[in-house]
Amino acid sequence: MTATSILELRTFTTIDTARGDLVDVYADVRSALLHLPNYAITAFGERLDRHGAEPGFVAVLAYADGFPVGYAYANTIEHGDRYWERTSPPPAERYTERPAAALKEIGVRTTWRKTGTARRIHDALLATRVEPFVTLMVNPAAGDGKVHALYRSWGYEDIGQSQPSPASPPLSVMIRATSSSK
């Protein structure tokens, strides 16, 4: 298996069949951070189970030769959702007046980075969405700012900050239109 292998993208609408592969890829992607409480596998598992039970859950996983190499998942958030309540300053009403997709996690194994895999997974996930906007939170320090810059290159713009839990670093809240709003 190499980064030149053919990718198969699989879409899941329930957590049960995807959970093991999501945790496996997450553990590899975040291996250097797993000692931190917010990044521990148990913390991720708890978030994953909570997000998987929320409305509009969809996960897209990329497989090469049957081996999971990357993932992204999202769910729907409504006006008044705690996601929006924790965002400061409060986002413009045009973003919150209708349901939005919240991209909760995206990750790609090291050998598959800089191959376009993350963008393919991201775009496949957004193709499943009907909401007019998609939002995400990113640690602006991740990858020395490269991850934040990557999301900007994908059309996301900063709209605020959030700290979802005391163990979480301060995050930048970003948003962009989905193809369904064009």
QUINORGI-V239983 format. One record per residue. N is the residue number from 0. RES is the residue in one letter. PSI is psi as a letter, one per 20 degrees, with the letter a starting at -180 (none if undefined). Layout:
n->N res->RES psi->PSI
n->N res->RES psi->PSI
This chain:
n->0 res->M psi->p
n->1 res->T psi->r
n->2 res->A psi->i
n->3 res->T psi->i
n->4 res->S psi->q
n->5 res->I psi->p
n->6 res->L psi->p
n->7 res->E psi->p
n->8 res->L psi->p
n->9 res->R psi->p
n->10 res->T psi->p
n->11 res->F psi->p
n->12 res->T psi->j
n->13 res->T psi->q
n->14 res->I psi->h
n->15 res->D psi->g
n->16 res->T psi->i
n->17 res->A psi->i
n->18 res->R psi->g
n->19 res->G psi->g
n->20 res->D psi->h
n->21 res->L psi->g
n->22 res->V psi->h
n->23 res->D psi->g
n->24 res->V psi->g
n->25 res->Y psi->g
n->26 res->A psi->h
n->27 res->D psi->g
n->28 res->V psi->g
n->29 res->R psi->j
n->30 res->S psi->h
n->31 res->A psi->i
n->32 res->L psi->i
n->33 res->L psi->i
n->34 res->H psi->i
n->35 res->L psi->p
n->36 res->P psi->g
n->37 res->N psi->h
n->38 res->Y psi->i
n->39 res->A psi->q
n->40 res->I psi->h
n->41 res->T psi->g
n->42 res->A psi->g
n->43 res->F psi->g
n->44 res->G psi->g
n->45 res->E psi->g
n->46 res->R psi->g
n->47 res->L psi->g
n->48 res->D psi->g
n->49 res->R psi->g
n->50 res->H psi->h
n->51 res->G psi->h
n->52 res->A psi->i
n->53 res->E psi->q
n->54 res->P psi->q
n->55 res->G psi->j
n->56 res->F psi->p
n->57 res->V psi->p
n->58 res->A psi->q
n->59 res->V psi->p
n->60 res->L psi->q
n->61 res->A psi->p
n->62 res->Y psi->p
n->63 res->A psi->o
n->64 res->D psi->k
n->65 res->G psi->j
n->66 res->F psi->p
n->67 res->P psi->p
n->68 res->V psi->i
n->69 res->G psi->r
n->70 res->Y psi->r
n->71 res->A psi->q
n->72 res->Y psi->q
n->73 res->A psi->r
n->74 res->N psi->r
n->75 res->T psi->p
n->76 res->I psi->q
n->77 res->E psi->r
n->78 res->H psi->p
n->79 res->G psi->i
n->80 res->D psi->q
n->81 res->R psi->h
n->82 res->Y psi->g
n->83 res->W psi->h
n->84 res->E psi->h
n->85 res->R psi->i
n->86 res->T psi->p
n->87 res->S psi->p
n->88 res->P psi->r
n->89 res->P psi->p
n->90 res->P psi->q
n->91 res->A psi->q
n->92 res->E psi->h
n->93 res->R psi->h
n->94 res->Y psi->h
n->95 res->T psi->i
n->96 res->E psi->h
n->97 res->R psi->r
n->98 res->P psi->q
n->99 res->A psi->q
n->100 res->A psi->p
n->101 res->A psi->o
n->102 res->L psi->o
n->103 res->K psi->h
n->104 res->E psi->q
n->105 res->I psi->p
n->106 res->G psi->q
n->107 res->V psi->p
n->108 res->R psi->q
n->109 res->T psi->g
n->110 res->T psi->i
n->111 res->W psi->j
n->112 res->R psi->q
n->113 res->K psi->k
n->114 res->T psi->i
n->115 res->G psi->j
n->116 res->T psi->g
n->117 res->A psi->g
n->118 res->R psi->h
n->119 res->R psi->g
n->120 res->I psi->g
n->121 res->H psi->g
n->122 res->D psi->h
n->123 res->A psi->h
n->124 res->L psi->g
n->125 res->L psi->h
n->126 res->A psi->i
n->127 res->T psi->i
n->128 res->R psi->q
n->129 res->V psi->i
n->130 res->E psi->q
n->131 res->P psi->h
n->132 res->F psi->q
n->133 res->V psi->p
n->134 res->T psi->q
n->135 res->L psi->r
n->136 res->M psi->p
n->137 res->V psi->q
n->138 res->N psi->o
n->139 res->P psi->i
n->140 res->A psi->i
n->141 res->A psi->p
n->142 res->G psi->k
n->143 res->D psi->k
n->144 res->G psi->i
n->145 res->K psi->h
n->146 res->V psi->g
n->147 res->H psi->g
n->148 res->A psi->h
n->149 res->L psi->g
n->150 res->Y psi->h
n->151 res->R psi->g
n->152 res->S psi->h
n->153 res->W psi->j
n->154 res->G psi->j
n->155 res->Y psi->q
n->156 res->E psi->q
n->157 res->D psi->p
n->158 res->I psi->i
n->159 res->G psi->a
n->160 res->Q psi->q
n->161 res->S psi->q
n->162 res->Q psi->n
n->163 res->P psi->h
n->164 res->S psi->r
n->165 res->P psi->h
n->166 res->A psi->i
n->167 res->S psi->q
n->168 res->P psi->r
n->169 res->P psi->p
n->170 res->L psi->q
n->171 res->S psi->p
n->172 res->V psi->p
n->173 res->M psi->q
n->174 res->I psi->q
n->175 res->R psi->r
n->176 res->A psi->q
n->177 res->T psi->r
n->178 res->S psi->h
n->179 res->S psi->i
n->180 res->S psi->i
n->181 res->K psi->none
